[in-house]
Amino acid sequence: MTQSTPLSGLWKPTHLERLYYGPSSVHDNLLSCLPSSSSKAFIITGSSLASKTPLIQQVEKLLSSKHHAGTFSNIKQHAPVAQLDEATDAVQKDSSIDTIISIGGGSPIDSAKAISHRTHEKSKKYLYHITIPTTLSAAECTMGAGYTSADGKKTGVGGPELVPNVIIYDSKFALETPQRLWLSTAIRALDHAIELLYHPKAAEAPAKSLVLSAIEGLFTYLPKSKAEPKNEDYITRLQLASFSSLFPIGLDMGSGLGLSHAMGYALGSPYGIPHGVTSCISLAGVVRLKAQNPEDAGQIARALPFIGQSKSGDDKKDALEVADAIEKLVKDLGLESRLKDYHVGSDQVSVVAMMATKSESGPLYDGVARIVESKL
């Protein structure tokens, strides 16, 4: 793609202090991550991890009574505000708590960020946040905290101080993640990478270099991980690809990634569809839509060599090839999803298109409506 103006930009890093990865990295490093020798940590997680796996008990045992101040294990999908309120109350009852440990996917991680925000509103201090992700949704990489309000709409808070201080990618924790959740959240990570690639404010370095490597890693290791779900090397490589898909967002992007994410928010909490699944539904169609714009097409086409294909030199054609590759990957992973499976009927097409585009008509609205109709 030919640059219309001289290449220039700015990237502002977050305050992330440490990134650990690999088998047993929680056991080996968690205690050293605490901000002080007298720190008290509160765990935020979901009921499945707490009741169906040994992971939460392992962390509690590792912290021991010296550092473990409590656990809230009822964070639900899309982080409903009712559970967020309960968890916040539990944390704020104990003034000795200086650390919050989120374990799980996007909902516990975002809930922990929101609790830190609320704690700051009350005490003027943010909680030190250590996160142990068990999916590939990459919520640990951002300063935003999304949750679902009482009326079912997605809302949230944000700020540089909400970025976790420590990320620990432990493949042994990810072994407990159901395969469909693992694979679908990887498509969410791919969604981040593609949308950062054509985002007008994304820095060339290091953002676009990192997201291209993320795209390569996801296309390379997702099929291998599906074939060998217990292979911890593949798990770790996917965790690092997930990190590279969204960490490059940094602090200078403003709000929102792109149209596929906007569709994800329109489809997610209102209809109870997991965000990994919304990306499986929306991403390929959005890339086809973006391919009609020469500038977006030129950026998307850059991904083609990273998914094992040669560029033709025709940006639109190459961007459409990327869309086809995404669609094939979703199918090969067994992740094809229809909106009717989530009780979304044709009467909701206009509702979703309006919510995703913030408009009631026009080319973008029509394009989103066609994508939604094709997935009913």
C-alpha positions as CSV (number, residue, x, y, z in Angstrom):
1,M,0.0,0.0,0.0
2,T,1.4,3.4,-0.9
3,Q,1.5,6.0,1.9
4,S,-0.5,9.1,1.0
5,T,1.5,11.1,3.6
6,P,4.9,10.6,5.3
7,L,4.8,7.8,7.9
8,S,4.6,9.2,11.4
9,G,2.8,8.3,14.7
10,L,2.8,7.9,18.4
11,W,2.5,4.9,20.7
12,K,1.9,5.3,24.5
13,P,2.6,2.2,26.5
14,T,0.5,1.1,29.5
15,H,1.9,0.6,33.0
16,L,2.0,-3.2,32.7
17,E,5.0,-4.2,34.9
18,R,5.4,-7.9,34.3
19,L,4.2,-10.6,31.8
20,Y,4.9,-14.2,32.9
21,Y,4.1,-17.1,30.6
22,G,4.5,-20.8,30.6
23,P,3.6,-23.9,32.6
24,S,3.3,-23.4,36.4
25,S,4.0,-19.7,36.0
26,V,1.3,-18.9,38.7
27,H,2.9,-21.3,41.2
28,D,6.4,-20.0,40.5
29,N,5.7,-16.2,40.4
30,L,2.4,-15.2,42.0
31,L,3.7,-14.4,45.5
32,S,6.6,-12.3,44.1
33,C,4.1,-10.2,42.2
34,L,2.4,-8.9,45.3
35,P,3.2,-5.3,45.8
36,S,4.4,-5.8,49.4
37,S,5.2,-8.5,51.9
38,S,2.1,-7.7,53.8
39,S,-0.3,-7.4,50.9
40,K,-3.8,-8.7,51.1
41,A,-5.4,-10.0,47.9
42,F,-9.0,-10.6,46.9
43,I,-9.8,-13.1,44.1
44,I,-12.5,-12.4,41.5
45,T,-13.6,-15.3,39.4
46,G,-16.6,-17.2,38.0
47,S,-18.5,-20.1,39.5
48,S,-17.3,-22.7,36.9
49,L,-13.7,-22.2,37.7
50,A,-14.4,-22.2,41.4
51,S,-16.7,-25.2,41.5
52,K,-15.5,-27.4,38.6
53,T,-11.8,-27.0,38.7
54,P,-9.1,-27.0,41.4
55,L,-7.6,-23.7,40.2
56,I,-9.1,-21.3,42.7
57,Q,-8.3,-23.5,45.6
58,Q,-4.7,-23.7,44.4
59,V,-4.4,-19.9,44.3
60,E,-6.0,-19.6,47.7
61,K,-3.6,-22.2,49.1
62,L,-0.6,-20.4,47.5
63,L,-1.6,-17.1,49.0
64,S,-2.3,-18.7,52.4
65,S,-4.1,-16.8,55.2
66,K,-1.2,-14.3,55.2
67,H,-2.2,-12.9,51.8
68,H,-5.7,-14.2,51.0
69,A,-8.4,-11.8,52.0
70,G,-11.4,-13.5,50.3
71,T,-12.8,-14.8,47.1
72,F,-15.9,-13.8,45.0
73,S,-16.8,-16.6,42.6
74,N,-20.1,-15.5,41.1
75,I,-19.1,-13.3,38.2
76,K,-21.3,-14.2,35.2
77,Q,-21.1,-13.8,31.5
78,H,-21.0,-10.2,30.4
79,A,-20.4,-9.2,34.0
80,P,-23.9,-8.2,35.2
81,V,-23.9,-5.2,37.4
82,A,-25.7,-7.0,40.3
83,Q,-22.8,-9.4,40.8
84,L,-20.3,-6.5,40.3
85,D,-22.1,-4.6,43.1
86,E,-21.8,-7.7,45.4
87,A,-18.1,-8.2,44.7
88,T,-17.4,-4.5,45.2
89,D,-19.1,-4.5,48.5
90,A,-17.1,-7.5,49.6
91,V,-13.8,-5.8,48.7
92,Q,-14.6,-2.5,50.2
93,K,-15.6,-4.0,53.6
94,D,-11.9,-4.8,54.2
95,S,-9.6,-1.8,54.1
96,S,-6.5,-4.0,54.3
97,I,-7.0,-5.2,50.7
98,D,-4.5,-3.6,48.3
99,T,-4.5,-6.3,45.6
100,I,-7.1,-7.8,43.4
101,I,-6.5,-11.1,41.5
102,S,-8.8,-11.8,38.5
103,I,-8.9,-15.4,37.3
104,G,-10.8,-16.4,34.2
105,G,-12.0,-14.7,31.0
106,G,-13.1,-11.2,30.1
107,S,-15.9,-10.9,32.7
108,P,-13.8,-11.5,35.8
109,I,-11.0,-9.4,34.4
110,D,-13.3,-6.5,33.5
111,S,-15.1,-6.8,36.9
112,A,-11.8,-6.6,38.7
113,K,-11.0,-3.4,36.8
114,A,-14.4,-1.9,37.6
115,I,-14.0,-2.8,41.3
116,S,-10.6,-1.0,41.3
117,H,-12.3,2.0,39.7
118,R,-15.0,2.0,42.3
119,T,-12.5,1.6,45.1
120,H,-10.6,4.6,43.8
121,E,-13.8,6.7,43.8
122,K,-14.2,5.9,47.5
123,S,-10.6,5.8,48.8
124,K,-8.6,7.6,46.1
125,K,-6.5,4.4,45.7
126,Y,-6.5,1.9,42.9
127,L,-6.1,-1.8,43.6
128,Y,-3.0,-3.5,42.4
129,H,-4.3,-5.9,39.7
130,I,-2.8,-9.3,39.0
131,T,-4.6,-11.2,36.3
132,I,-4.5,-14.9,35.4
133,P,-6.4,-15.2,32.1
134,T,-7.9,-18.6,31.2
135,T,-9.3,-17.6,27.8
136,L,-7.9,-15.8,24.8
137,S,-10.2,-12.7,24.9
138,A,-7.3,-10.4,25.9
139,A,-9.3,-8.3,28.3
140,E,-6.2,-8.2,30.4
141,C,-4.6,-5.9,27.8
142,T,-6.9,-2.9,27.9
143,M,-7.8,0.0,30.2
144,G,-11.6,-0.5,29.6
145,A,-13.9,-2.4,31.9
146,G,-17.2,-3.5,30.3
147,Y,-20.2,-4.7,32.3
148,T,-23.9,-5.2,31.8
149,S,-26.3,-2.6,33.3
150,A,-29.6,-3.6,34.9
151,D,-31.4,-3.0,31.6
152,G,-29.2,-5.5,29.8
153,K,-27.1,-2.9,27.9
154,K,-23.3,-3.0,27.9
155,T,-21.7,-0.1,29.7
156,G,-18.4,0.4,31.5
157,V,-15.6,2.6,32.8
158,G,-12.1,3.1,31.6
159,G,-8.8,4.8,32.3
160,P,-5.0,4.2,32.1
161,E,-4.9,3.2,35.8
162,L,-7.2,0.2,35.1
163,V,-4.8,-1.7,33.0
164,P,-3.6,-4.7,35.1
165,N,-0.2,-4.4,36.6
166,V,0.8,-8.1,36.1
167,I,-0.4,-10.7,33.6
168,I,0.4,-14.4,34.2
169,Y,-0.3,-16.7,31.3
170,D,-0.2,-20.2,32.8
171,S,-0.9,-23.0,30.3
172,K,-1.9,-25.3,33.2
173,F,-4.8,-23.0,34.0
174,A,-5.8,-22.8,30.4
175,L,-6.0,-26.6,30.3
176,E,-9.2,-26.3,32.3
177,T,-10.9,-24.1,29.7
178,P,-13.6,-25.9,27.6
179,Q,-12.3,-26.2,24.0
180,R,-15.2,-24.3,22.3
181,L,-14.6,-21.4,24.7
182,W,-10.9,-21.5,24.1
183,L,-11.2,-21.6,20.4
184,S,-14.0,-19.0,20.1
185,T,-12.1,-16.5,22.2
186,A,-9.1,-17.0,19.9
187,I,-11.3,-15.7,17.1
188,R,-12.1,-12.7,19.4
189,A,-8.3,-12.2,19.5
190,L,-8.1,-12.4,15.7
191,D,-10.9,-9.8,15.7
192,H,-8.8,-7.5,17.8
193,A,-5.8,-7.9,15.5
194,I,-7.6,-7.4,12.2
195,E,-9.5,-4.3,13.5
196,L,-6.3,-2.8,14.9
197,L,-4.6,-3.4,11.6
198,Y,-7.0,-1.0,9.8
199,H,-7.7,1.3,12.8
200,P,-6.8,4.9,11.8
201,K,-5.2,5.6,15.1
202,A,-3.2,2.4,15.5
203,A,0.6,3.1,15.5
204,E,2.7,1.4,12.9
205,A,5.2,0.5,15.5
206,P,4.9,-1.5,17.6
207,A,1.1,-2.0,17.1
208,K,0.8,-3.2,13.5
209,S,4.0,-5.3,13.7
210,L,2.7,-7.0,16.7
211,V,-0.8,-7.6,15.4
212,L,0.6,-9.1,12.2
213,S,2.6,-11.6,14.3
214,A,-0.6,-12.3,16.3
215,I,-2.5,-13.1,13.1
216,E,0.3,-15.5,12.1
217,G,0.3,-17.1,15.5
218,L,-3.5,-17.6,15.6
219,F,-3.7,-19.1,12.1
220,T,-0.7,-21.3,12.8
221,Y,-1.5,-22.7,16.2
222,L,-5.3,-22.7,16.4
223,P,-5.7,-25.8,14.1
224,K,-2.9,-27.5,16.1
225,S,-4.5,-26.7,19.4
226,K,-7.8,-28.1,18.2
227,A,-6.0,-31.3,17.2
228,E,-4.0,-31.5,20.4
229,P,-5.9,-29.5,23.1
230,K,-3.5,-30.6,25.9
231,N,-0.4,-29.4,24.2
232,E,0.9,-26.7,26.5
233,D,3.3,-25.3,24.0
234,Y,0.4,-24.5,21.6
235,I,-1.6,-23.1,24.5
236,T,1.3,-20.8,25.5
237,R,1.9,-19.6,21.9
238,L,-1.8,-18.8,21.5
239,Q,-1.8,-16.9,24.8
240,L,1.1,-14.8,23.5
241,A,-0.7,-14.3,20.2
242,S,-3.7,-13.1,22.1
243,F,-1.5,-10.7,24.0
244,S,-0.1,-9.3,20.8
245,S,-3.5,-8.9,19.3
246,L,-4.6,-6.2,21.8
247,F,-1.7,-5.0,24.0
248,P,-0.5,-2.8,21.1
249,I,-3.7,-0.7,21.6
250,G,-1.7,1.2,24.2
251,L,-3.1,4.4,25.7
252,D,-3.6,6.6,22.6
253,M,-6.5,4.9,20.8
254,G,-9.6,6.6,22.3
255,S,-12.7,4.4,22.5
256,G,-13.7,1.6,20.3
257,L,-11.8,-0.8,17.9
258,G,-14.0,-1.2,14.9
259,L,-17.2,-2.3,13.3
260,S,-16.9,-6.0,14.2
261,H,-16.5,-5.1,17.8
262,A,-19.5,-2.7,17.6
263,M,-21.5,-5.6,16.2
264,G,-20.2,-7.8,19.0
265,Y,-21.6,-5.4,21.6
266,A,-24.9,-5.1,19.8
267,L,-25.2,-8.9,19.7
268,G,-23.5,-9.9,23.0
269,S,-25.2,-8.9,26.2
270,P,-28.6,-8.0,24.7
271,Y,-29.0,-11.6,23.4
272,G,-26.7,-13.5,25.7
273,I,-24.2,-14.4,23.0
274,P,-20.5,-14.9,24.2
275,H,-18.2,-12.4,22.6
276,G,-16.0,-15.1,21.1
277,V,-19.1,-16.3,19.3
278,T,-20.0,-12.8,18.1
279,S,-16.6,-12.5,16.5
280,C,-17.2,-15.8,14.7
281,I,-20.4,-14.4,13.4
282,S,-19.3,-10.9,12.4
283,L,-15.6,-10.8,11.5
284,A,-15.4,-12.2,8.0
285,G,-18.5,-10.2,6.9
286,V,-17.0,-7.0,8.3
287,V,-13.7,-7.6,6.5
288,R,-15.6,-8.1,3.2
289,L,-17.4,-4.8,3.9
290,K,-14.1,-3.0,4.7
291,A,-12.5,-4.4,1.6
292,Q,-14.7,-2.0,-0.4
293,N,-12.7,0.9,1.0
294,P,-9.3,1.2,-0.7
295,E,-7.5,2.4,2.5
296,D,-8.9,-0.3,4.7
297,A,-8.4,-2.9,2.0
298,G,-4.7,-2.0,1.8
299,Q,-4.2,-2.5,5.5
300,I,-6.2,-5.8,5.7
301,A,-4.2,-7.1,2.7
302,R,-1.0,-6.8,4.7
303,A,-2.2,-9.9,6.7
304,L,-2.3,-12.2,3.7
305,P,1.4,-13.4,3.8
306,F,1.0,-14.0,7.6
307,I,-1.7,-16.6,6.9
308,G,0.3,-18.4,4.3
309,Q,-0.9,-16.8,1.1
310,S,0.8,-14.6,-1.5
311,K,-0.4,-11.1,-2.2
312,S,-1.6,-10.4,-5.7
313,G,-1.1,-6.6,-5.6
314,D,-4.8,-6.0,-5.8
315,D,-5.7,-4.8,-2.3
316,K,-9.4,-5.4,-2.6
317,K,-8.9,-8.9,-3.9
318,D,-6.3,-9.7,-1.2
319,A,-8.5,-8.3,1.6
320,L,-11.4,-10.5,0.3
321,E,-9.0,-13.5,0.5
322,V,-8.3,-12.6,4.1
323,A,-12.1,-12.7,4.7
324,D,-12.3,-16.1,3.1
325,A,-9.5,-17.4,5.2
326,I,-11.2,-16.2,8.4
327,E,-14.4,-17.8,7.4
328,K,-12.6,-21.1,6.6
329,L,-10.7,-21.0,9.9
330,V,-14.0,-20.5,11.8
331,K,-15.5,-23.4,9.9
332,D,-12.5,-25.7,10.3
333,L,-12.5,-25.1,14.1
334,G,-16.1,-26.1,14.3
335,L,-17.2,-22.7,15.4
336,E,-19.8,-21.8,12.7
337,S,-22.7,-20.2,14.6
338,R,-26.2,-19.0,13.5
339,L,-28.1,-16.2,15.3
340,K,-31.2,-18.4,15.3
341,D,-29.4,-20.6,17.8
342,Y,-29.5,-17.6,20.2
343,H,-33.2,-16.8,19.4
344,V,-32.3,-13.8,17.2
345,G,-34.9,-13.6,14.5
346,S,-35.3,-11.4,11.4
347,D,-37.2,-8.8,13.4
348,Q,-34.0,-8.0,15.2
349,V,-31.9,-7.2,12.1
350,S,-32.7,-3.5,12.2
351,V,-32.2,-3.4,16.0
352,V,-28.7,-4.8,15.7
353,A,-27.7,-2.7,12.7
354,M,-28.9,0.4,14.4
355,M,-27.1,-0.4,17.6
356,A,-23.9,-1.3,15.8
357,T,-23.8,1.7,13.5
358,K,-25.6,4.3,15.6
359,S,-27.6,5.1,12.6
360,E,-31.0,4.2,11.1
361,S,-30.0,4.1,7.4
362,G,-27.1,4.5,5.0
363,P,-24.5,2.3,3.4
364,L,-22.9,1.2,6.7
365,Y,-26.3,0.4,8.2
366,D,-27.2,-1.6,5.1
367,G,-23.9,-3.5,5.1
368,V,-24.3,-4.5,8.8
369,A,-27.9,-5.5,8.2
370,R,-26.8,-7.8,5.3
371,I,-24.2,-9.5,7.6
372,V,-26.8,-10.1,10.3
373,E,-29.3,-11.4,7.8
374,S,-26.7,-13.8,6.4
375,K,-26.2,-15.3,9.9
376,L,-29.8,-15.9,10.9
